[in-house]
Amino acid sequence: MGPTSAEPTGTTGHPAGVGRRDLIKRSAALGLISVPSMSFLSACASGGGGGGEDKAEAGEKTARNPLGVNNSAQLEFVLFDGGFGKEYAEDAVRIYEKNFPDATVEFSATQKIQSTLQPRFNQGTPPDLIDNSGAEQMDMGVLVGKDQLADLTPLLDAPSYDDPARKVRDTLRPGIVEMGQFDGERVWILYYAYTVYGVWYSQKALDSLDAEYPRTWDEMLAVCAKAKKKGMAGWTYAGKYPYYIPFSLYPMIAKVGGTEVLDAIDNLEPNAWKHPAVKACFEAYYELYRKGYVLKGTPGLDHIQSQTAWAKGDALFLPNGSWVENESAKVIPAGFQVTVSAPTGLDASDKLPFGTIWASGGEPFIVPAKARNGTGGMEQLRIMLSEASSRNFTSKVKSLTAYDGGTDGIELTPGLKAGVAALDLAGENVVNPRIQDWYVKLQKEQIGVGGLGEMMAGRLTPAEAIKKIQGYADDAAKDTSIKHYKHQ
């Protein structure tokens, strides 16, 4: 994952802050896309970490070095090595090394973000820049609540890499800055990718069934029945990481019941999970299991295995994010026609129109508060937010960045084109659930694995899953050891 990605906070007046509808309007205005990545990090105790008293001395601020990076200070950069790979980051590191020739950059990539780096946060020796993504993503809400992240406002207010007359913040896609905030103006996270989440499929496979993408649930079940007759499962998903299911389930809940249902869930409001729209959508998804429309063995598949089965034509539909086209590039056959659509709704009684979709920033980059060379970490991000680095990312990984541009001269892939079309169709009906970055443990381990994963494996009924998830949410709401956030 791309969560993973996935995929993934502040202290003064915007979101946790920015109202969802404001963010929707800003996000919808852009019409473009992307998300999360995973390799192995060797013994990470060495190198550039080391915060506290051991901060690198500041360098001289100049037009070419507006943040005042110490030219000779070591920089440690740890990347989540997943769907986007690491080449785009390595390319950006080479630019940093060229600009600061006396500096040494220690770059590494890993899937084990939390198990590798959490101890270093506890010891006060974190790296200088981290791509905090994947199955082992560190809980962003906890990091912010415990003051373990640096405020990225200096980066956002610095001159952009390409045009000193424009601040970095003025070059970003709408909604990116707000997503990095939690309960105020300060910005703790820079989401580098821009992701479209939804239901991914092969247009060629759908055409072979003489079917169109279903807009109502009855139509979805009919398409799945057609697929089953031809030996193809209707759905598969990352069974070992069932928090991928919300990539299509959450926007379906918003479509059926309105965005206020997702707001209530994000806010940990009492009985939020007992809303009729949640119940209806859980029952719809459970019907996929009950009718045998989910690929056999899916609960035991990880994200790569489920994506491979999908690419091979074993299953038609896959809930995922826009990193999937790149992450599965080696197994997607020619002529597959990677396509994404907004989630299918229930029927004409839905509150929002067909096309309602989840799209938002992905691939969260953070600079630890105790990083030895945090200024260098911000400068590395400033480089990555240049037009050239953004274009390099998009051309190599088939996804867009937070930089509002960087697509000139690039031929968009089928999945990228489909994502743009999906956002165009959505218009203002773009949702952005915050529970995945406000409460990572609740979203991934409890709602995902403990609730949805058990339900889709047939071990819980929808009613039982809802009761269990509501219990998890209530426990989180009462937990005084964690910081709580609300939509403003």
N, C-alpha and C positions, 0 to 999 in steps of 0.2 A: 504494500500500500504505500501506496499512494496514499495511504494513510497511513493514508492511511492517513489516508490516510489518514487516508487518512486523513492533517489535515488535522490537534491540532487543535498580569493584565492591569489595569491602570488606576488612576486615582484623582480625577476631578471632573468634569462635566460632560462627557459624550458617552457612548456605550461602554461598557456593559451597557452601556450607555447609549450609543446612537440608536434612535428608534428604528425598529426593523423596517418600517415603511420608508423612512428616509434612506436607509441603506439600500433598500430595494430600488428606489428611484435612481439612486446614483449608480448602482450596479447595472441596472437594466440599460442605462444610457450607453454603456460601452459595447455590448454585443460581442464580446470575445472571451477567451478561455484559459484553463489547465489544472495538476496536483501530485501527491506524495511519493517517495523512494526508499534501498537497503544494501554489506560486505563484511569484513572483519577488522576490528580495531585491535592492534597489538597492545601490549601492556601500556595503558594510557597514563600511568602515573608519572611518566617523564614529560619533559617539555614545557611548553609555554604557559601552562596553568599558573597557579601561584598568585593569589590576589592579596588582599589585605594590605599590609605595610609594604609589600614588594611590588608596587605598581611601577610600570615603566615610566621614566621621566617624559614629560611632554616635549614634543618637537616644536620647531618654529612654524607658525602658521604663515602660509604663503598662498598665492593664487593657485599654485599647483598642489598645495597641501593644505587645504582650508581647515581641516580638522586638527592639524598640528600633530601628525603622526611622528613618532620617534623613528628616524630612518634606520636605526640599527637594532631596534627592539625585535625580539623573536615574536612571531605570530603563530598561534595554534588554532587550527580550523578543523572541526570534526563535522563531517557530512553524514547524513543518513543515506545509505547506499541502497536505493530501491528502484522504483519504476523510472526515475529520471537518470539513473546511472550517476557517474561522477565526472565524466569528461567535461561537462559545462563548467563545473566548479574548478577543475584543474586548469582549464583555459583561463579563467578569471584570476587564479592564483599566479599564473605566469605574468599577467599584467601587473599585479601587485609587486612581484619580485623585480620586474623591469623598472617600475617607478621608485622602488626603495631597494636599490642593489645591495646595500649593506645589511639588509634584514634577512633572517632565515625564516622560512615558512614551514611549519610542520603540519602537513595535511594528511588526514586519514579518513576512512569511510567505514561505517559499521551499521549493522542492523540492531545492535545491542546498545541503543542509546541510554536507556535508564540504568541498566545493570552496570554499564561501564562508567557512566558519568555522574550518577547520583552520589556515589561515595566521594567523588572529587568535589562536588558542591559542598558536601558535609565537611570536608577537610579544608575548604576555603581555597582550593587549587583548581578551579575549573578552566577549561580552554577559553580562548578569546572570542570565538564565534562558533555557534552550534546550529545545525539544521535539526531541530527537535521534532522528528517525525517518526512514523512507523508504528509497529505493534508495541514497541517499548518506548513510546514517547513519554517524556516526563510530564507530569501534570502541570499544565500552564497556570491554572488557577492557584495551585499550591506555591509555585515558584514566585508568582506575583505577590500573593498574600504574605509570603515570608521574606519579601524584599530581596530576592535573590537575582533579580534581573536589572540591567541598566536601562534607564530611560533613553530611547532612541531619538528623542527630539533634536539633539545636536546634529545627528545625521540628516533628519528630515529638513532641518533649516539650513543645512550646508548648501553651497552652490552645487548644482547637478554636474555630473562628470562631463557632459557634452556642452552645456551652455551655462556659464557662470551667472548669467542674468536670471536664471530660473533656479529656484530651490528644488531640492530632491523631491519634496512633497508635491510640488507642482507638476512633476513628471509621472505621477502614479495614477493607476486606474482608480475610478471612483470606488469608495468603500474600503480600500486597502488600509488607509491610516486608521479609520474607525475600528476595523477588525483587530488592530493591535492594541486597542484600548480596552480596559475592563470596567473601570468605574470613574473615569475622569479624563482629563486632557492628555496626560502622559501616555506615551506609546511604548509598549514593552516587547512587541513582536513585529517583525517585518515578514509578511507572507509574500514569498517571492513568486510563486506560481499563481495562476488564476484558473480555478477548476470548475468544470461543469460536472455535476453529479446527475445520474439518471439511470435509465434502462438502456443498456448497450446491446446491440445485436448486429447480425449480418443482414444487410439489405438483400443480398443475393439469396440467403436462406429464406427470408420472409417471402420474397418473390416466388421462390420454388413452391411455397405452400399456397400460392395464389391468394395471398392475404395482405391486408393493410395493417399498419400498426394500430392496435386496439385503443379506443378512447374510453370505453366503459368496461366494467369488470366482466360483464357477460361476454363481451367481445374478446376479452383476454382469455377467458376460459375456453371459448370456441377456437381461438388460435392455438392454444396449448393442446386441445384435443386433436386438431389437425396434425400438429407436430408429432404427437404421440403415435398416431397411426402410421407415420412415416419413419418411426423408430428414433425420433428425436425428442428429448425431454423439453418441456416448456422453459424451465428455469434451472439455473445452478447459481451458487454464490460461494463466498469464502466461508465454508462451514466452521473452520477452526477460528476464524475471526468474524463472527456474525454481526459485528458492528458495521459491516459493509451494507447490511440489509437496510438500515435507515437512509442510505443514499437515495433510495427510491421511496421508502416507506414514509419518511418524514414529510417530504413535499406532497405525498398523497394525502396525508393527514391534514395538511394545510389546505389542499384543494377541497377536500370534503367538508372540513369544519371551519376554515378560515385561519388566517395567520395568528389570530389571538390564541388558538389552541397550542401552537408551538411556543408562543410567548409564555403561556402559563406553565408549560413543561420546563422551559428554560429557567423560569423564576422559582421553580420548585414549589409551586402553589399546591395546597391540599386538594386531592382528588383530580388533579390535572390529567392524570392518565386514565381516569374513569369517564372522560368525555365521550359522548356517543360516537364522535368521528374516529377516535382512537379504537374503540370497540369494533366499529364497522371495518376499519382497515386491517386490524389484526385478524378478524374473521375471514376477510378476503384472502390474505396471505396464507392463512392456515388451510384454506380450501385448496391451494396449490399442493400442499403436502397431502391432504386427505384424498384428493383425486389422483394422486400419483403423477403429478406434473413436474415434480422436482427430480433432477437427475439422481439416480440411486447412488448412495455413497457420499453425497454432497456434504453431510455433517462432518465427515472425516477429511475433507479437502482443505488445503490452505489456499491463499489467494492465487498463487502461481498455478496450482493444479486445477482450480476451478476455471481460471482464465484459459488454460490450455485445453480443457475439455470443451469450453465454449468455442474456442478458435477451431477446434477439430470438427465442430458441428454436432457434438453430442448433446448440446443444449442450445436453445434459441436465445433466451434472454439472460442478462447478467447485470445485477445492480453494481455500479462501479463509478469511478471518477475518470476524468479525461486523461489521466496518466496511463490508462489501460492500453491505449493504442501503441505506445512506446514500449511499455513493460512486456507486452505480448508480441512485439514485432517479429521475433524469430519464429513464432509458431502460427501466426496469422497467414493463411494461404493467399496467393494472388487472386484477385477478383472477389475477395471477401466483402468489401464495401462496408467498413466499420461505420456504424451509425449509432447515434444516441437520440433518445426521445424523452420527453417529460413523462413522469409516471402516469399510468392509466388511472382514471378516476373510478368512482362507483357508478354514477348515473347523472341524469340531468338535474338532480337536486343538489349537487355539489355547490359549495359557496363560491369557489373560484373557477375560472374557465380552464379547459384543457390547454396544456402548455405550461402550467405552473411548475416551476423547476427550482432546484437548489443549485446555486452557483455562488462561489465566494473565493477569497484568497486561500491558497494552500501552500504547503511546504514552509512551515514557520521557522524563521531564523531568529535567534536570540543572542544577545551579548550578556554574559553573566556580570552581575554587579561587582564581583570580586575578581574578574578577569585581570590578568597582569597587564595586558595590552588591549583593553577594550576599544581604545581609539582606533587601533589597527583593525579590529574586527569591524567597526563601523565603516572604515575606509574600504575594506574588502567588499562590503555590501554596496557602497557607493559605486565602486567599479562594476559590480554585477548589475547595477541599475542603469548602466549606460546603454545607449542604443545598440552598440556593437555586441555587448555581452547578451543583451536581451534577444537580439536576432540570432545569435549563436545558439542560445538555449532553445528557442522555438524551432530552428531548423534541425537541431539534433534530437530533440525529445518530443517533438510534435505537440507542444503545449505553449501557451502564452505565459508571459511573466507579468509582474505587477507594473512594469514599465508600460506606459500607455503609448505603444507604438512598437517599432522593431519588427514589423512584418513585411516591410517593403522589400520586394524582390524575392520573397519566399513563396513557393507554391504550397498552398495549404493542403494538408493530407485529408483523406475522406472523413476521419474522425473529427478533425479540427473544423472542417467545413460544416459538419453536422452539428457540432457544438455551437457555432455561430448562428446557424439556422434555428436551433432550439432556443437560444437567447432572444433572437429576433421575434420568434413566436411568443415567447413568454412576456415580452414587453415589461410592464411593471410587476408582473407576477413572478418575481424572483425572491425566493426565501433563503434565509441564512440562519439556521438553528445554531445557537451559541453553546448549547450544552456540551458539545464535543470539545470545546476549548475552555469552558468555565469549570467543568467537572469531568475530567478525563476518566478517572476510575469508574465513576457512575456510568458514563456512557459506554465504555468499552467492556469492562469486566462484568458489570451488573446488568445494565439494560441489554447490552449486546450478547455476551456469553451466557449470563445467568437467566435472562428472560427470553429474548428473541431466538437465540440459538437453541434453547430447550424447546420452545414452541415449534419451530420449524423442523425439528427432529422428531416431533410427535410425542415428546415427553411431558409437555404441558399443553393444556387447552388454552385458547385465547383468554378466557376469564381468569384462569390460574396465572397466566403470564402477566396480565394486567395487574392483578393483585400483588404479585411478587415485585414487579417493577415499581408500583406505587409505594410499596414498603421500602424499597431501596431509596427512592426519592425522598420519602419522609425522613428516613434516617439521615440522609445527607443534609436536609433542611435543618435538622436538630443538632447536627454535629458542630459544636462550637470551635473545634480545632481547625476548621477550614473557613476560608473567606467566602462569603456569599455575594452573588451579583444579581442585578435585576435590570430589565429593560427600562429605560427612562421614558 
